[in-house]
Amino acid sequence: MNKKNRTLPNELNKNGKPSGSNHPEAENKPKKNTGLNITLQRLVEARRYPVIAQLTFKQKRADLVSLLKATQQNPETMPPRLMEYLKREKLWDSETVSLTPKGKEVVDTGYVDVKERGLYHIWYTHNDPLLGIRPLLIQRDTAFFEPNCKPWKSGADARNSEFGVSATCTVDVLEEIYGGQKTNSSRQSLTLVSLQPEILCSPEASAHLSLEWRLGFKQSEVSLKGQLESLSFSRKKKEPEPIKFDCQICGYQEHLNTVLGAIANKFDGFWSESAQRMVVSLEEIHQYPQAIQRFEVGSRVISRLSTDLGTFDSTLVFHLPIKPRDHADAEHWHQDWLNHFHSKSYRRDSDTRQQQSLWLDHEAMADFDLTLKSGQELLDCFGRESQPESYWHVAAMADLSPSRSKKQRLPITLINSEVLNIRELIGQLTAGDSVQSVIYSDRYVHTSRQNRNLNSIASYVEGAEGLLMTLNPTRGSSDADLPENWERHILDKQSDNHGRYWVFIGASHTWCWECTSGLDFICKHNDGFIVDGTPSFIPKDEDELPHYLKNTINKKKKTAEVM
């Protein structure tokens, strides 16, 4: 197998650089993770080989660019010898009387490929699991005497070896320049287009360089630093001289998931490529401050990280995105977030709803569809003894919530397995008022059971207009079979429509409730219904409702006035 035609990532020069809120509740507001930053470090061995090879470099040629532009404008006035040169270099096509693709590239970039052949002393990385065998520093041999080198590979063995390069990369190039009594060294960073070995000699020196790999969602840069040796050819004996080496290599982004998989193993989790998050249980990340609030592990230092790309002596991870392992684990995350949020201080009900909705709607929780906790259900999340701060802050929030309704209303909680009389329930929710319009807002009304229960409710407010506000059905589910005289309004998934609301517009008053459960709490039993679970109905004033619902109610009322 010919291993020479491998692809090397593009590099920067030695001095290159990688491409690389004041709101009081900002610490509780989860953000989309874009700041993943991983730094991996280890030592890399480099070896120097004498190599007879053909090399092709990119060389800046402003004179050639000017010539090609002049030829484009007036080819008939150009001297024949120059035209022959351009054709020989495959820069000009005499049949089409135009630049070749290669000629256009020279005009666009200002660089031309320049070939050379000779004896070189080349430093390569030595079988590194990440870098492989790649050239780092090339020194032209300018000695006036025969080299004392023992051939190791030649002919096809040399040409087909991993020491050949056929993809663009950047290397340092050293050369001794003789002038009179003095010898000067030239060092520059050049773009290497190809390297075709003819004879490879055994390595004559080795060194270790420090590798630092900075990796993230939008960056990947390898830095190599250390000390190599150059050769002086002023005497018959080649004298080594230490030189500082420092280069940056951009690339290897395709290995990000491999590295993150190894990091996830350190948390007893696994890396999800589709979600671009580490799937991990609460108990494995509970010790990291703000992990649950921000859906990321802020930082961790890992020693001896073993990967398919070799072992790294030290790994530093910042802003590692995370998500729950399963639905049960997501419930534990939710409980932990609620306790953290409410343990600090008393919160306003509107603030609680907003922040909890934002957290539940984060992309890390998209697979779990957890319900927003409020009222008695929220209070039940905390133990009076085990979590006293959260318990009493939530209890105080319920006690201090003002009621501006025309009639004093209290929350209604249904008991599991009790007989459910839907007519009586609606009578409680409307204080026996005559109902003109009904609005039911719930993200998920897509199953046959939910459709049946919606129709059952509509049958007890016969004659009233109905409006169902819900999301588009997910794959595998269907639109609700709407009751007669009902319409459907499709919602976008926003943080303010996380709750489930029942609104009854009567002749003189609007009755608004938020329910802790969807329509599934209505369970068919024999010829009637029973309660499945313990749903609670929390009274709401219109001012407490989300904007989209308030706007809908106002439109309904204005329409009724016109009619």
Secondary structure, DSSP 8 states (H G I E B T S, - for coil): ---SS-----EE-TT--------TTGGGS-------EEEEEEEEEEEEEEEEEEEEEEEE-HHHHHHHHHHHH-GGGS-HHHHHHHHHTT-EETTTTEE-HHHHHHHHHSEEEEEEEEEEEEEEE-SBTTTBS-EEEEEE---SS-----EEEETHHHHTSTT-B-S-EEEEEEEEEEETTEEEEEEEEEEEEEEEEEEEE---EEEEEEEEEEE-SS-EEEEEEEEEEEEE-SSSS-EEEEEEEEEEEE--GGGHHHHHHHHHHTTT-EEETTTTEEE--HHHHTTSTTHHHHTEEEEEEEEEEEETTEEEEEEEEEEEEEE-SSHHHHHHHHHHHHHHHHHHS---HHHHHHHHHHHHTSGGGTTT------HHHHHTTS-TTTSHHHHHHHHHHHHH----SSS----EE--TT-EE-HHHHHHHHHTT--EEEEEEE-S---SHHHHHHHHHHHHTTTT-EEEEEE----TT-------TTEEEEE----GGG-SEEEEEEESS-EEEEEESS-GGGEEEETTEEEE-S--EEEEE-GGGS-HHHHHHHHHHHHHHHH-
